[in-house]
Amino acid sequence: MTRRNQLYYILLTAGICLLASCAKMGQPDGGWYDETPPRILGASPADKATEVTDHKMYIYFNEFIKLSDASQKVVVSPPQMEAPDIKDAGKRIIIDLKDSLKANTTYTIDFSDAISDNNEGNPLGNYTYSFSTGTEIDTMEVSGYVYEAENLEPIKGIMVGLYDNLADSVFRKEPFQRVSRTDSRGRFVIKGIKPGNYRVYALMDADGNYFFNQKSEKIAFSRDIIVPSCKPDIRQDTIWRDSLHIDNILRVPYTHFFPDDIVLRAFTEEQTDRFLLKSERKEANRFTLTFSHGDADLPVIRGLDFDAENAFVVESSEKNDSITYWLRDTLLVNQDTLQMEVQYHATDSAGLLYMKTDTLSLLSKEPYAKRLKQKEKEYADWKKKQEKAEKRGDPFQKEMPVPPLGIGMNFAGDIDPDKNPVLTFDTPLEVADTSKIHLYSKHDTLWYRSPFLVREKVNVPRTYEVIGEWRPDIEYSLEIDSAAFVDIYGSVSNTAKKGFKVKSNDAYGTIFMTLDGMRGKNVVAQLVSSTDVVMKEVRTQTGNAEFFYVNPNTYYLRIFVDENNNGKWDTGNYDEGRQAEAVYYYPSKIECKEKWDITETWSPLQGSSTALKPGELVKQKGEKAKTIKSRNLERAKKLGIELLKENMPY
């Protein structure tokens, strides 16, 4: 009888005695729970067997077991081109490998934590079954982490593999030799490796061929040579008495495999193949062409049932990959279907650009008849309302007014000194008369004209920025005369007015960060919120990041090295051997308060090799390891029994 069973027998006897001593009868509660994980009795072929030729394997257990989420958790290495059949069957697991077995090769089937008993869900723990088709079995391991290059989030479920062929081309031509998959922490362990030199890659495999052949596949690569090794080592295992108290700390010998700190930063290459993704006309007065990649030249449009000459106001995205065409003529707006030829640069099978012509038929989602009927209803409702007003002797209108052009003035009543108010419009403008815009500032009790200028925001359609000499603690009034703006359909703006105040300097903090090792490099430094949203951004080459007018809050700092000095983060490219631009996170949060100047020094290149991002910012949280539920302890407490330390099960 095991020590655990002896304890349960003692507790059970004591419980029965307690129950027998009671004056009233009670219902039995079902007895003690099974807290013993399943035990492996054997396997066929045996675990770590050599010269194996059979495709079918069996692993036997002492009780009924279940295999959870096998398709995601169980990894077979070398990778199998035809998916193996791995399933539970009562007290055994059946493995059926469909691919031909490779000669002189070690095979590993890593079950992770997928195995547990059928009744109580007690986990077996991480388990790997292995065998060899040769006379020796390889036992080396390497491990590490895979992160998103752009934001250092751990990546769950990405494939990580090794090649002993060190040529760059192998990743594009041959399947991985050894393979693993990352867990919820982004961690991977590749097992069953023979001594030698390797290169390591990561791949979010879209087509199941275990090598990189699609630009849409997320990848990571390292030019470092991996040389597996090992040494005897000691680790400490903590035995807990309960959730708060440690019972014992054991020193357990084990084999420590190296390297165990590989870090891969994964990215998806920029899509440079150009093709038309979609064309749509969600609103009658405009349509949009969306391409997989931008081009310096805009498409050429020839109308088949309309004259396309000067028919559009064109708005394009920053990369020219999304282009919106506003129809100037209301007759075209009312035309339900637009037939056109579109000529644009597309990529052929060799990756070269050529001029392609598509014929498009763009249908308005809301037909003209339906829109006309809606306008007639609106007019009827308005006319009925005016007739009632006339009969009552109330003021009424003889002509239905044309809706004015709306001006978006959605800036806050309190603005920061380094921010500018913006004006937004729903439709493109034909006229923008800035002489009808006025800015006043209040000094003491009097209002004075204040200098300013208005300009369109670059790459932000239909948005105008009001730039002034914003002075702290001063009230301003932005006033717009009627007819200052007219859109392409003749809608005219009404008068508009909005007051706002520039906050006092005392309402802000300032953050100065010295970036050791970054002087002379193009660095973009970003203050981000607790949800990793950029709140402020500065560019620097001096190794000093200075943030002024910082609103009191909790922030984190992120930087990236802007290799091409374009002010934005850029992904990598495998064929060019170019990694994505390096991203670093300051390891601590920054508490900014009013009137505080915070000065810190940080060496981004000397941070932890694996803890790359503050835990509070990590969205992909690591899953809790499966543990045995200590429900017998709770049951014993209910029976009124105090468990002594020397009788604690473990």
Beta strands, then each sheet from edge to edge (+ up, - down):
strand 1: 40-44
strand 2: 56-61
strand 3: 65-67
strand 4: 75-77
strand 5: 85-89
strand 6: 92-96
strand 7: 106-112
strand 8: 115-117
strand 9: 127-132
strand 10: 140-148
strand 11: 159-163
strand 12: 178-181
strand 13: 187-193
strand 14: 199-203
strand 15: 219-221
strand 16: 229-240
strand 17: 246-258
strand 18: 262-266
strand 19: 276-283
strand 20: 286-291
strand 21: 300-303
strand 22: 312-316
strand 23: 322-327
strand 24: 337-347
strand 25: 353-363
strand 26: 414-415
strand 27: 422-424
strand 28: 429-432
strand 29: 437-443
strand 30: 446-449
strand 31: 452-456
strand 32: 463-468
strand 33: 475-480
strand 34: 485-487
strand 35: 496-502
strand 36: 509-515
strand 37: 523-528
strand 38: 534-540
strand 39: 544-550
strand 40: 553-561
strand 41: 583-585
strand 42: 590-592
strand 43: 597-602
sheet 1: 1+ 2- 6+ 5-
sheet 2: 3+ 8-
sheet 3: 4+ 7- 9+
sheet 4: 13+ 10- 18-
sheet 5: 12+ 11- 14+ 15-
sheet 6: 16+ 17-
sheet 7: 19+ 20- 23+ 22-
sheet 8: 21+ 24- 25+
sheet 9: 26+ 35+ 33- 29+ 30-
sheet 10: 27+ 32- 31+
sheet 11: 28+ 34-
sheet 12: 39+ 36- 43-
sheet 13: 38+ 37- 40+ 41-
sheet 14: 38+ 37- 40+ 42-
end
